[in-house]
Amino acid sequence: MRLFSLSIIIFFFVGCTNQKEADRGNNMAETPMDKQLITVSQHSMGQPLMISEPTQAVIRSEDELNRLWENTSSLGDKAEAPEINFNTQMLLLSAMGEMPSSGYVTTIERFEESDDEIVVYVLNEQPGSNCMNMTVITTPHHLVQVPASPKPVRFETASQTNECNE
């Protein structure tokens, strides 16, 4: 019962700590319509995958997705892995690993495809020193669905500190 109560408190707090997370959505203006990012799972969106190590990955098969899902933990009952048609879609994952408090966010903002490769642009955000955050281990991640491609994928990551005194 204690674990259940703690889970509810964490879900509520993490979902409410950073309104920018909920308001951000996908940055589809910079991605052509046929290459829109479809969020499958994101920290504080109701599927709390707990990916404890920093990870950036391309998931091109159901076996790879099942391995990812099996190797993550969750609070309470683990959500089922999403159904993806890997003949036409693949998944991109960015995970920050374990963070010491709420207020950390990773977002796959867009991707660009060239003749040689796909470049995925990720923004990792951390709370500034003036932010009031809950002291709880979090595991920010963003898992998006994009059109399938056999091309190599390269992740470009930028970091940003969000000051909360505004």
N, C-alpha and C positions, 0 to 999 in steps of 0.2 A: 504494500500500500504506500509505503514511504517513497519507493522508487517511482510509482505512478504519479504521486503528487509532485515530486521533484521534476519529472518529465513534463507535466502540464505547466509548471512554473517556468521552466526553461523555454518551452515552445512559446508561451505567451510573451516572455521578456525578449527573447531573441527576435521574435516577429515584430515587436514594437520598438526596439532600441534604435533602429536607424531607418527612419521613414524614407531616406534617399534610396535604400535598397528596394523597397516596395515600389517607389515611384520611378525608378530608373528604367525598368523594362529592358527590352532589347533595343540596341542602337541600329534600327533597320534603315534609317535614312542614308547611311553610308554603305549599305549592302544592297546590290541589285535585287529586284523583286524575286528572281528565280533562285537567289541564294540567301534567302532570309534565314536567320537563326531561329530555331524553334527550341525554347527552353524545355528540357525534359525534367531537370531537377536543379534546384538552386538552394543553397543554405537559407533557411527560414521560409521556404515555400511549401512546407508540409511533408517533404520527403527528406528527413534528416539523415542522409548518409554520413557516416563518420569515417572520413578518409584521413588517417593519422599522419601520413607522410606527404610532403609536397609532391604533387603529381601533375604532369601534363601528358595527355595520352590521346591517341586516335583509336577508336573502337570500330572495327570493320566487320565483325562477325558476332553471331549470337554466343559462340563459345567465349570470346573475349569479354562480352558484356556479362555473361554468367560468372566468369572468374572475378571480374570487378565486383559484382554484387555480392558474391560469396565472401570476398576478402574485406568487406566493409562491415562495420557494426552499426547499430542504430539504437535509439531509445525506444523501448517498447517493442511492438511487433514491427519487423522489417517489412517495408513496402516491397511489393513484387517488382521485379525488373520490368521496365517498359517494353512494350512490343514494338519492335523496329523492323522494317523491311530492309535488310542489309543489301538487297539487290539494287536498291535505289537510294538508300540513305546510309550515313555513317554518323558516329557520335564523336564529339570533341569534348575533352574533359580538362578542366583546370581546377586544381585543388591546392589550397595553401597549407594543408596539414593542420596539426593541432596549434591553436592560438590560445593565449592566456586569458582572453576576455571576449566579450561581445564587441561589435564595432568593426570587425574585420570583414572585408568583402572581396571576392574575386569575380570578375565579370569578363566573359568572352564578348568583346564589343563588336567585332566584325571579322571577316576573313576576306582575303583577296586571292584569286586564283590566276596564276600566270601559265605560260606554256610549260614551265619546268616544275612548279611546286605550288603549294597552298601555304599562305602565311596567315596565321591566326594571331590577332591582336588582343591581348589580355591586359586588364587593368586590375592590379591588386591595391586595395585601399586598407589603411590602418587608421585607428583613432589617434587624434592628437592628444597632447598632454592635458588639455583642458576638458576632454570628453569624460562624461560620467558613464561608465560601462559596468556591466555585471561581471564580477570575477567568476568566470566559469569557462571551462575548456570548450572551445568551439572548433568546428572543422569546416571553414568556408569552402564551398565548391560551386562550380557551374558546369553543367552537362548540357550540351546543345546538340540538336540533330541538324545535319546539313546534307546536301546531295552527295552521294557516294562518288569517290574518285580514287584511282590507284596512285595518284601522284604523292610524292613525299610531302609531309606537313612539317612546317617550322613554326614554333611559337615565339612571338615577340612580346615580352612582358614589360610593362611600365608600372611604377609604384607611385602612390600618392598618399599623403597624410591629410586626413580631414580634420580641420580645427573646428571645434564645436562651440566656439564663443561667438558665432555669428548670429 
